Each structure stands twice: as C-alpha cells, then as structure tokens.
C-alpha cells in the first residue's frame, strides 16, 4: 500500500469523549478519531447510544436503511437502529447504536445483560458496514467491549466479500478488564458451532473471555505504551493473558497515547483563570493562589502543592499514599489536593486526611473537569504512584503545565517521565521503582527537596514543558502500523 494512501477505518468503541466517559478509553478513542480525520483518512465511528449520553450539543439524524433493524442473540431478539450524531464543530462521522432495551440504564457498564450489550455492539458494527456498503481496510476495536469483532470477521461474517480485505486491530487500554462470562453464553455469541476457535482451557473451566478471544484472532494487537506492551507478557501484569499474548509474538505493539493539546495547554486553556507558558510562567503561581483560595486552603508563596486526579482503586497505588502521606504531612511543609472517587475505604481515608490537616488537604469526591484542569495548572507536583499504569495521561498533562510528575516506573509512566538529574540538568520528573512505602517516601521527599533547589526546579519544569506527546506524533505511528498490516 502506498505510504500516503487514504485508509478506510471503522472504529468501534464503548466510550467517546465528550459523549460518554468513565476513563482514558474515551479520550483516546476521540483523539484518535479526530487525528485519523485530520490526516485524511476515511473514518467512521460507532458507539452505543446510552440513555446517559450527553447529546446536548448534538443533532441526531436518522439514517435511511438503519432504522427498525432486528438481530437475534441466542434465544432473544432485539430491535435497534443506528443514528448519526452531528456536532456543531468539524469531526469524524459518529454513529450511535440505539437499543434502549440494552443501553437504557443509568450506568454505562452494569446489569445482567452486559455480555449481550457488547455482543450487539460488535455484530451491529459489522452489519452497519454491510448496510451502508462500507468496506473498511481497518476495523479498530478497543478493549474487551469490541474484542469479538475479529472472530466475527472470521466466522459469522466471513462469507461477505465486503470484508475480504479487512484487517482487525485490537487496542488494549487496560488488560485488567477482560469481559469474562460463563460458557453458557456461547449461543448468545453465535459461536456455538465455532467453539474450537475459543480458548480450550477457558471452555473447560466453563467460561469465555472476550479480551482473550480478541487477542487470539485480531490481526494486530496494540497497547497504549511500549513498556506496558512488554509488561503484559509477564504474569505480574498480564492478568492471565500473558501466554496468549506471547503466542502472538511480533503482532503485539506498544504505542504511547498522545495528548489532546487543544484541550490541555496552559497557554489556551479556558478552564483555568490565568493562562501561561514556559516563556511567561507568572500565571502558574497565580493559578495556584486562585485554586487554594477557591478551595479555602492556606496559601504561602514558598509552600509546594501536590495534586492528584485519579480513580481511587487498587491499580492506582492509593494504599501507598495511605501509608506515607500522613507522616510526611506531619514532618514536611506542603499541601495536597485530591480529586477522585472509587473504593469506599480510599474515599474515607481522604476525608479523614482533610479533617486531620485542615487548610492543607482538600478532597473532592467525584469528578469535576474544570477542577481537574485547575489542579493541573495550580499544583507544583503531581503524584501518580500506580501499581500498574497502561499509559496514563495526567503525567503528560502535568509536563505541559509545568507541574512536575512524581511517578512509579511502570507502563506509560516509565515511557513518558524521565528522572531528573540535577548534575546534568536532564529529566522531567521524579521516578521511583519499587512499589512500596519506602519507594514513595523517597520520591516525595526527593521532589520536595528539588522544589527548594530553585535552579534545578526551573530546569525540570522547562524540560517537561518542552516535551511533545501530541497525537500528531503518536497518531502517525498508528497509521504506519495500519499500512504495514495492509501490505503484509
């Protein structure tokens, strides 16, 4: 395939910013779609029309031939339609799978019909292509929700010459979520006669695994950072899929996620009170002062502020924060602001911490996009002590905002943050390796000491702000892999 040839790409996903989001999957799906369009590709996107989907800025258009469709999954039949979502700004063609029976609940992920919802999304996606006679070069699937598409291209829809040249790509955003169900759903999947193409050990254990099935059958597997692509080949990070991944050999590629600098750039960010840049840094301290005032916290010019915007889950290393931060707050001079929600005991810990250190600790339970931007702009340090982190985006936002990331060397954190060496002046943050309390304590103390070294602090800040993790760079790698796959 010529290196500049336009590709027909069909992207199928469960989340897409700003329509429906629970995590980074939504941001990446949206940013990649936008990049593919800007790079001249023929891109179509399909996602579910959740009852909670934010369609306030959309015009919903019916599509001839895509109304009043029916599909049988096992012993149940479902009526559905596919509509087009037209936004005010330019963007890729986004289509919504409208099936209130399956997607009419109050949550994006929930309920006893979870497997049916994403079987329908996968099959309806391919039938959508049939209905509009769109022959994709690449079907780009994301996480377990659409990981059955590759096997469907080889089985139920293998007869259709429309897909004769189609290659499937599965991007693994977080291998910890795999879509595991009892083997009794084989009939619902439409794969009862193709059970030999599923993992035999899973079937013997009376289960099917959507993600593993995708790993076995996708033409290309990508994940969201080079380091994570290596980590998931080992038992510690592979979550039971390491053998299936190792069996795919060179078909597994790690591509670091990009950042949408149209949204995350302190020079143009409309959600922060003072814009600033590496050349005009005065606004950063003004943002810090404004943030602390907004949160009714103490402000001192020389007191560092540590920020966290995170899910409060096992993955994110919150137990290390519980072990280390109270003692450090008692001994060192800094303040802390945390935005997030998740496991109840972690939420209760931060409520307790705020009460114990009034004026120095603030906890916002939940998510608030504007506050997330203001934390990035107003903090001096940003803490990400993750147990594992497929890619992570906040550390890259932090670099752009001159907010020095303190991270553990795992996944995308290891790929995007380099430990600062005061001697050479190289590096962009503080990196620790061992996932234990001593490792985090060393990292925070090192960061607080670096803050007092004004020359070193200025250098590490400038180093970070000079980094470019835009989708213009990372998206090119996807297209290179897609074209290589089409030419193979």
Secondary structure, DSSP 8 states (H G I E B T S, - for coil): --TT---EEEEE-S-BTTTB-SSHHHHHHHHHHHHHHHTT-EEEEEEE--TT---TTEEEEE-TT-SSEEEEETTEEEEEEEEEEEESS---EEEEEE-HHHH-SSSSS-STTHHHHHHHHHHHHHHHHHHHT---SEEEEETGGGTTHHHHHHTTTTT-GGGTT-EEEEEES-TT---EEEGGGHHHHT-GGGGGGS-HHHHHTTEEEHHHHHHHH-SEEEES-HHHHHHTTSHHHHTT-HHHHHTTGGGEEE----B-TTTS-TTT-TTSSS---SS-THHHHHHHHHHHHHTT----TT-EEEEEEEEESGGGTHHHHHHHHHHHHHHS-EEEEEEEEE-HHHHHHHHHHHHHTTTTEEEEES--HHHHHHHHHH-SEEEE--S--SS-SHHHHHHHTT-EEEEESSHHHHHH--B-BTTTTB-SEEEE-S-SHHHHHHHHHHHHHHHH-HHHHHHHHHHHHT---BHHHHHHHHHHHHHHHHH-
